[in-house]
Structures are given as C-alpha cells and as structure tokens.
Amino acid sequence: MEREIAEFLVSPKRQDMITGENYYRGKQDILFRKRKVIGEGGELKEVKNLPNNRLVDNQFCKLVEQKAGYSFGKPLAFSCDDEEMTEDLKKVIDRRFLRLLKHVAEDATLGGIGYIYFYIDGSGKPAFRRFKPYEILPFWADEDHTELELAVRIYSLYGYEGNAPERTDKAEVYTPDGVVYYELKSGKLIPDSQREISDGYIPTEYGNAEPCKRTGADNGCNGRKRRGGKL
C-alpha cells in the first residue's frame, strides 16, 4: 500500500487533477509567464526591465460551472407508491444534498471522477461528505470500476509548532470493516497515535475526521471491527 500511495502522489493522473483544480480557481500558467529574449550564446534569459502583463480570463471556470449547472441545476424529481417513503426521501435528498451533488459534478469535470461518502452523523441521521478527487486512491474490485474493494484518503493538515508552521500528512484506509488511521512520514504508514480504529466516520468541516465510536483496539489492521464504515 505504501508503494501504491507513493506512485499515486506523483502520478500524471493526480497532477492533472490538481492542474484542473488550479485552473478552475484562476491559478493558471499565464501567471508564471516570464518575458525572455535571446542572450549571450543564443540562450533565452528573463528580461525584467520590460512590461510583462499577465491577465487571467477564466473561461474554463465558466464552462465547468455551466456544465454542472446544466446537469444538476434543477431539483431532482422522484416519487414512490408509498407517500411516507417519498417524504422520507425528501428529508435526505434536500437542497443541501443537491448543492453537494453539483459540486461533485464540478469535481468530476475537473478531475475525471467525483466522490461522495455516506455516513451516519452523531445524531443518528444520514449525512454525506464530498472528497476531492486528488485525495482518494481507489482500489477497485472489478475491471469496470463499479465496486470498491477499499480506498485510501491522503490529505495534509497545517498548524504550528510554536511559531513555526508545520504540515502533517494523513492517510485514512477505508475498508468494508471500518476505517484505519495513519500518519504518512517519509512514505511510511505510521499508526496515528491520536486516532483509534473506528467503525464509523464523522468528518468535520475543516477536513479532520472524528470517529463516531472509539474502540480499544490497537492501531493495526487486525484490530478492525466487523461492522459499519461501509464504502
């Protein structure tokens, strides 16, 4: 798994996902353009005493939002023979979910794929979380990519150690049996001492994750519980 993660982090596919996200947010290559002339020996060198005007006309952002808005701009229409079931569905497939679905459609346009994670929140209600495409390393159970065997989420947390900024790389392994938490240090998966194996998952708005139940198991794959945490 460490080898798969290392290859994923530097893969052209993931870099294309990040490039798509940057272009969508206006961080485009034109901003790094340098004006150059032919110097001594016929080599190009940067010229700093001439204007180097750079302007971002983000048509890419407009096209992505237009495509997502065309596909998911209108509310979903559904009906059931059981009126009570229809009302229950409306409580789950609400405006918030439709807004999330539109954002996931934007992710799919930018990165080629989008992810929605389903979980039960602390109050026992169904909830959904969006994961960025470049954070997820999927392990597919079939060639058609319709069923996940497991998935790894890789992300970074930023904080301070005293006055010095500090970055911590995290890895979360999602299996049908639960979620196992690691820190990623120099390409090695180290069990996260601040997190325990959980049979559920409640993400926070800042990207940290809090398990909905804690267990006394050790931080290893052999200690996973047998229920919850479904992919």
Salt bridges, closest charged atoms under 4 A:
GLU2 OE1 - LYS188 NZ 3.77
GLU21 OE2 - ARG25 NE 2.73
GLU21 OE2 - LYS132 NZ 3.19
GLU46 OE1 - LYS34 NZ 3.91
GLU87 OE2 - LYS90 NZ 3.83
GLU106 OE2 - LYS102 NZ 3.22
GLU106 OE1 - HIS103 ND1 3.53
ASP107 OD2 - ARG130 NE 2.72
ASP107 OD1 - LYS132 NZ 3.74
GLU135 OE1 - ARG153 NE 3.12
ASP169 OD2 - ARG167 NH2 3.11
GLU172 OE1 - ARG153 NH1 3.76
ASP177 OD2 - ARG224 NH2 3.93
GLU183 OE2 - LYS170 NZ 3.46
GLU183 OE1 - LYS185 NZ 3.36
ASP192 OD2 - LYS170 NZ 2.84
ASP199 OD2 - ARG227 NH1 3.29
GLU210 OE1 - ARG214 NH2 3.41
